[in-house]
Amino acid sequence: MTNTLDDHLVALKAGRLRPGMYVAALDRLWLHTPFPPGGFFIRDQKQIDRLGRYCTYVYVDPLRSDEPLDLVIPFEPLPPTLLAPNAEKLSLDEELPWAKQALEALNDTIQQMVRQVRTGRLPQIDTLQAGLVPMIESIKRNQDAMLWLLRTEPVRGYLHRRAAGTAIIAATCGNQLGLDRAGLTELAIGGLLLDIGKLEIPVPLLAKAESLSEQEQQVVRKHVNHAVELIRVMDAVPDNVLAMVSHHHERYDGSGYPNQQRGSEIPLYARIAGIVDTFDAITQDRRYAPAISAHTALRYLNGQRRIKFDGGLMQQFIRAMGIYPTGTWVELLDGSIGVVCEQDPQWPLSPNIVVVSKNNGMPMSPHTAHASRLNPIIRARHQPNPGLAAPDLETLGERR
C-alpha cells in the first residue's frame, strides 16, 4: 500500500457504525469525550449508542476495520474542473444544477478541512482554493443559485453550515464590490477559516443555552487566537486571509475585540467579514437565540452602519443580498406566501418569488410571481406555516 493511513479515513455518521469498525478520529477533540485518544474498535451497540451521545459523525479507518467496507462511503471531492461551464451569465434554472455540484464540492472541502484540524493536520491552501473554484464561478454566473441553496439545502452541522455560509456570502459581497477572482478566493478562504478556532473551544461551552459568564466569554473569544495560531503555521496563506480572520470581531466604533480597532484601522477584508459573519450568524438558530429572517437581519445591520459596521460596505452588502434576500419567506399583499428565489437588480423591492400558499394559508402548486406595486411584499417571515416547504426549483423550472 502506498497510501498513508490518514488517506483512508472516511466519515461515517455515528448511527451507521457497526461492531468491528475501527474509529480513528472524531468530529471533535478527544479531550472533550471519554473515549481513548488515538482510536479504538467498536465492540457492541452499547458503545455505538454512547458515541452517538457525543458525536454526530466519526472517521473510520477501513484498513483496520473488520467490518466489510461496503458500509463506508469514501470521501472523494468532486473535480472542480468539471463544475465550471464556460459562460458569463446563466439563468437561475440553468445555473441551479451547477450550483448544487459546487455546493457539494464546498461541503466536501469543509469536511476535509475539519477532519484535518481535528486529527492534528494542517489544511492545505491549494486544496481549499480548488474546492472554492466551482462556488465562485457559480456566483459570477448567477449568485441567486448559491444563495437559494444555502437557505434551502440540508445542513451538516452548525459549524459546518457557518463555514459554508460565510464563504458563500463573503464571495457574493466581494462580487458586488467588483473584486477579481483572486480577491473573491481570498474572501472565501477567510470565510471558511473564520470560526476554525472554535474547534479548540469546549463543546459544552459552545452549546450552552444560558448567557455566558465573563470568564466563559473570554474563553470563547480565544477562538480568534486559536484560528490565527493555526493559520500562521499553514503554508502560503494570503495576508488578506490572515487579516480577515484576525480582526473579524473588531467593530467600527472600537467596541470589538481583540484590539478595539476603529474605522479604517480595521483591514478591509475584516470589515467585510464583520458584516458577513454577523448576518449569517443571526439568521441561524443558535442555542441561545432563535434565527431571524434575512430581511430583519439586514434592517438590524443597517441600523448599525457607521456604528458597528462600515457604512459604505453596508450599503454594498444590501445591494449584493437584496432588500429581501434570496431564500427569504415573504407574504404578499394578497395574503399569499412564498420564497424569494431571484433578485431584480433594477427593482430591489420586486424580486421573483416562488408562491407556495394561497391567501387562506393552504398549500398550492408552486408557481413563480414577481412582486409588484399592485401586489407588493408586505412582510418577511422567518418560519413558514406548518406544511409549507421551499420547493425544488429545478423541478419547478421544468414546468415553467
C-alpha positions in Angstrom: 0.0 0.0 0.0 1.4 3.4 -1.0 -1.3 5.4 0.6 -0.9 6.6 4.2 -3.3 5.6 7.0 -4.8 9.1 7.1 -5.6 8.9 3.4 -8.0 6.1 4.1 -10.0 7.8 6.9 -13.7 8.1 5.9 -16.5 10.0 7.5 -19.5 8.0 8.9 -22.5 9.1 10.9 -22.3 7.6 14.4 -25.6 5.8 13.9 -24.2 3.8 11.0 -21.3 2.3 12.9 -21.1 -1.5 13.3 -19.1 -3.7 15.6 -15.7 -4.4 14.1 -15.2 -0.9 12.7 -12.1 1.0 13.8 -12.8 4.6 14.9 -9.6 6.6 14.2 -10.9 10.2 14.8 -14.0 12.0 16.0 -15.8 15.2 14.9 -14.5 16.9 18.0 -11.3 16.8 20.1 -10.7 13.6 22.0 -10.2 15.7 25.1 -13.9 16.5 25.2 -15.0 12.9 25.2 -14.4 9.8 27.5 -13.0 7.8 24.6 -9.4 6.7 24.4 -7.4 9.1 22.2 -5.8 7.6 19.1 -8.6 5.2 18.1 -10.4 2.1 19.1 -12.5 -0.8 17.8 -16.3 -0.8 18.1 -17.3 -3.7 20.3 -21.0 -3.6 20.6 -24.2 -1.5 20.2 -23.9 0.0 23.7 -20.6 1.6 22.6 -22.2 2.9 19.4 -25.1 4.5 21.4 -22.6 6.1 23.7 -20.6 7.5 20.8 -23.8 8.9 19.4 -24.3 11.0 22.5 -21.0 12.8 21.9 -20.5 12.8 18.2 -22.6 13.4 15.1 -20.1 11.6 12.9 -16.7 9.8 13.3 -13.9 8.8 11.0 -13.4 5.1 10.3 -10.1 3.5 9.2 -11.2 0.8 6.7 -7.7 -0.7 6.7 -8.0 -1.6 10.4 -11.7 -2.5 10.4 -13.1 -6.0 10.4 -16.5 -4.8 9.1 -17.0 -5.1 5.2 -16.1 -1.8 3.5 -19.3 -1.5 1.6 -20.9 0.1 4.6 -18.5 3.0 4.3 -18.7 5.7 1.6 -15.2 7.1 0.8 -14.5 10.8 0.8 -14.0 11.8 -2.8 -14.3 15.5 -3.6 -15.8 16.3 -7.0 -13.3 17.5 -9.5 -13.7 21.3 -9.6 -12.8 21.5 -13.3 -16.0 19.6 -14.1 -18.1 22.1 -12.3 -17.5 25.3 -14.2 -19.2 25.8 -17.6 -17.6 28.5 -19.7 -20.3 31.1 -19.6 -20.5 34.7 -18.3 -24.1 34.6 -17.2 -26.7 31.8 -16.8 -30.4 32.0 -15.8 -31.4 30.6 -12.4 -32.8 27.5 -13.9 -29.6 26.9 -15.9 -27.3 27.6 -13.0 -29.0 25.5 -10.3 -27.6 22.1 -11.3 -24.1 23.6 -11.4 -24.6 25.3 -8.1 -25.7 22.1 -6.5 -22.5 20.4 -7.6 -20.5 23.5 -6.5 -22.1 23.3 -3.0 -21.3 19.6 -2.8 -17.7 20.3 -3.6 -17.6 23.1 -1.0 -19.2 20.9 1.7 -16.6 18.2 0.9 -13.8 20.7 1.2 -15.1 21.9 4.6 -15.5 18.3 5.8 -11.9 17.5 4.8 -10.7 20.7 6.5 -12.4 20.0 9.8 -11.2 16.4 9.7 -7.6 17.5 9.2 -7.7 20.0 12.1 -9.4 17.6 14.4 -6.7 15.0 13.7 -3.8 17.4 14.1 -3.0 18.1 10.5 -2.9 21.4 8.7 -5.3 22.3 5.9 -3.6 23.0 2.5 -4.4 26.3 0.9 -4.3 24.9 -2.6 -6.9 22.3 -1.6 -9.2 24.9 -0.1 -8.8 27.1 -3.3 -9.7 24.1 -5.5 -12.8 23.4 -3.5 -13.9 27.0 -3.8 -13.5 27.4 -7.6 -16.9 26.0 -8.5 -18.7 28.1 -5.9 -17.0 31.3 -7.1 -17.7 30.6 -10.7 -21.3 29.9 -9.9 -21.7 33.2 -8.1 -20.2 35.0 -11.1 -22.7 33.3 -13.4 -25.8 33.7 -11.2 -25.4 34.4 -7.5 -29.0 33.7 -6.6 -28.5 30.0 -7.2 -25.9 29.5 -4.4 -27.8 31.8 -2.1 -31.0 29.8 -2.7 -29.3 26.5 -2.0 -27.6 28.0 1.1 -31.1 28.7 2.6 -32.9 25.6 1.4 -30.5 22.6 1.4 -30.0 20.4 4.5 -27.0 21.3 6.6 -24.3 19.0 8.0 -23.9 20.7 11.4 -23.8 24.2 12.8 -20.0 25.0 12.4 -20.0 23.3 9.0 -23.0 25.4 7.9 -21.4 28.6 9.2 -18.2 27.9 7.3 -20.2 27.4 4.1 -22.4 30.4 4.7 -19.7 32.9 5.4 -17.7 31.7 2.4 -20.6 32.0 0.0 -21.9 35.3 1.4 -18.4 36.8 1.5 -17.8 35.9 -2.1 -21.2 37.3 -3.1 -20.4 40.6 -1.3 -16.9 40.7 -3.0 -18.5 40.1 -6.4 -20.7 43.2 -5.8 -17.6 45.2 -4.9 -16.0 44.2 -8.2 -13.2 42.1 -6.8 -11.4 39.8 -9.2 -11.3 36.0 -8.8 -8.1 36.2 -6.7 -9.9 38.6 -4.3 -13.0 36.5 -4.2 -10.9 33.4 -3.5 -9.2 35.2 -0.6 -12.6 36.3 0.8 -14.0 32.8 0.5 -11.0 31.2 2.2 -11.2 33.7 5.0 -14.9 32.8 5.3 -14.1 29.1 5.6 -11.5 29.8 8.4 -13.3 32.5 10.4 -14.5 30.0 13.1 -11.9 27.2 12.7 -10.6 28.2 16.1 -13.9 27.1 17.7 -12.7 23.5 17.3 -10.5 24.2 20.2 -13.3 25.6 22.4 -15.0 23.0 24.8 -18.2 21.8 23.1 -20.4 22.3 26.2 -19.4 25.9 26.3 -20.4 26.5 22.6 -23.6 24.6 23.1 -24.6 26.4 26.3 -28.2 27.9 26.1 -27.8 30.3 29.0 -25.9 33.6 29.0 -22.1 33.1 29.3 -20.2 34.5 32.3 -17.5 37.0 31.7 -14.9 34.2 32.2 -16.7 32.0 29.7 -16.9 34.8 27.2 -13.2 35.3 27.4 -12.7 31.5 26.7 -15.0 31.7 23.6 -13.3 34.9 22.3 -10.0 33.0 22.3 -11.2 31.2 19.1 -9.8 34.1 17.2 -6.3 33.5 18.7 -6.6 29.7 18.1 -7.5 30.4 14.4 -4.6 32.8 14.0 -2.2 30.3 15.5 -3.3 27.7 13.1 -3.2 29.9 10.0 0.3 31.2 10.9 1.7 27.7 10.6 -0.1 26.9 7.3 1.8 27.3 4.1 1.1 30.2 1.7 -1.8 31.8 3.4 -2.5 35.2 1.8 -2.1 38.3 4.1 -5.7 39.3 3.4 -6.9 36.0 4.8 -4.9 36.3 8.0 -6.0 39.9 8.5 -9.7 38.9 7.8 -9.6 36.1 10.4 -7.6 38.1 13.0 -9.9 41.1 13.0 -13.4 40.0 12.0 -14.7 40.7 15.5 -13.4 44.3 15.5 -16.2 46.9 15.2 -16.2 50.3 13.5 -16.7 52.2 16.8 -13.9 50.4 18.6 -16.2 48.1 20.6 -15.0 44.9 19.2 -12.1 42.5 20.1 -9.3 41.6 20.5 -7.7 45.0 19.8 -10.6 47.5 19.9 -9.6 48.9 16.5 -11.7 51.6 14.9 -12.8 52.6 11.4 -10.2 52.1 8.7 -7.7 50.8 11.3 -9.7 47.5 10.7 -8.4 45.9 7.4 -10.9 46.0 4.5 -11.4 42.2 4.4 -12.1 42.1 8.1 -14.7 44.9 7.8 -16.4 42.8 5.2 -16.1 39.7 7.3 -17.7 41.5 10.3 -20.8 42.2 8.3 -21.0 38.8 6.7 -20.3 36.9 9.9 -22.9 38.8 11.9 -25.6 38.4 9.1 -25.0 34.7 8.7 -25.0 34.1 12.5 -28.2 35.9 13.4 -30.1 34.2 10.5 -29.3 30.8 12.0 -30.8 29.1 15.0 -28.4 29.1 17.9 -28.7 27.5 21.3 -29.1 30.9 23.0 -31.1 32.7 20.3 -33.6 31.8 17.5 -32.9 32.8 14.0 -34.4 36.0 12.5 -35.4 36.5 8.8 -32.7 37.7 6.4 -34.7 40.8 5.8 -34.9 41.6 9.5 -31.2 40.9 9.8 -30.4 43.4 7.1 -32.6 46.0 8.9 -30.6 45.4 12.1 -27.2 45.6 10.4 -28.3 48.8 8.5 -29.2 50.3 11.9 -25.6 49.7 12.9 -24.0 51.3 9.9 -21.2 53.8 10.9 -21.6 52.4 14.4 -20.6 48.8 14.4 -20.1 48.5 10.6 -18.6 50.5 7.7 -21.4 52.5 6.2 -20.2 52.2 2.6 -19.6 48.5 2.8 -23.0 48.1 4.5 -24.7 49.8 1.6 -22.9 47.5 -0.9 -23.8 44.4 1.1 -27.5 45.3 1.0 -27.2 45.7 -2.8 -25.5 42.3 -3.1 -28.1 40.5 -1.0 -31.2 42.3 -2.0 -33.7 44.0 0.4 -35.5 40.7 0.7 -32.5 38.3 0.3 -32.8 35.2 -1.8 -34.3 32.3 0.3 -36.4 34.7 2.4 -40.0 33.7 3.2 -42.4 36.6 2.4 -46.1 37.4 2.5 -47.6 39.4 -0.4 -50.5 41.9 -0.2 -53.0 39.4 -1.4 -52.1 37.1 1.5 -50.1 34.5 -0.5 -46.9 33.2 0.9 -43.7 32.3 -1.0 -39.9 32.3 -1.0 -37.7 34.8 -2.8 -35.8 33.0 -5.5 -34.2 35.7 -7.6 -33.4 39.4 -7.3 -34.1 42.1 -9.8 -31.1 44.5 -9.6 -33.1 47.3 -11.2 -36.1 47.0 -8.7 -34.9 45.8 -5.3 -38.4 45.7 -3.9 -39.6 43.5 -6.7 -37.8 40.1 -6.6 -39.1 36.9 -8.2 -41.0 34.7 -5.7 -42.0 31.1 -5.7 -45.5 31.2 -4.3 -46.5 28.1 -2.3 -49.6 29.1 -0.3 -52.9 30.8 -1.0 -54.2 33.7 1.0 -56.1 31.2 3.2 -52.9 29.6 4.2 -53.5 26.4 2.3 -50.6 24.9 0.3 -50.9 25.2 -3.5 -49.0 24.1 -6.6 -45.8 26.3 -6.6 -45.5 28.9 -9.2 -43.3 32.0 -9.8 -44.6 35.5 -9.3 -43.0 39.0 -9.5 -43.6 41.3 -6.6 -45.2 44.4 -8.0 -46.8 47.7 -6.9 -50.2 46.0 -7.2 -49.1 43.0 -5.1 -46.0 44.0 -3.1 -44.3 42.2 -0.3 -45.8 43.4 3.0 -43.6 41.4 5.4 -40.8 38.9 5.7 -41.4 35.7 7.6 -38.8 33.5 9.3 -40.8 30.3 9.6 -43.4 29.2 7.1 -46.8 27.9 8.1 -46.8 24.2 9.1 -46.9 22.0 5.9 -45.1 24.5 3.7 -41.6 23.9 2.4 -39.3 25.5 -0.1 -39.9 23.9 -3.5 -37.4 22.2 -5.7 -36.7 25.0 -8.3 -35.2 22.6 -10.8 -38.5 20.6 -10.9 -40.4 23.9 -11.0 -38.3 25.1 -13.8 -39.2 22.1 -15.9 -42.9 23.0 -15.6 -42.5 26.7 -16.4 
